[in-house]
C-alpha cells in the first residue's frame, strides 16, 4: 500500500510544527520518496537524532506503507 506525499508532509508537520518540508516522489510509485526537512527542533541534535525525530513522526510507517525515504535534515539558518 503506497503513501501519498501530502500524508508524509502532514505527519512530519504534526510532530514538528515549524518544519519546512519538501517531498519528492522519486519513482512516481508512492513508495520511494526523498524529503528535505528544516526545523529549529533539530538544533543541537546529531544528524542521526534528527532523522530519528522524522522517523518517529511517521508513526511506524517506514518499511510498511512507506518503502524508502531518502532524508535530508537541517536547522534553519537563522536558528
Secondary structure, DSSP 8 states (H G I E B T S, - for coil): ----HHHHHHHHHHHSTT-EEEEEESSSSSSEEEEEEE-GGGTT--HHHHHHHHHHHTTT-BTTTB-EEEEEEE--TT-
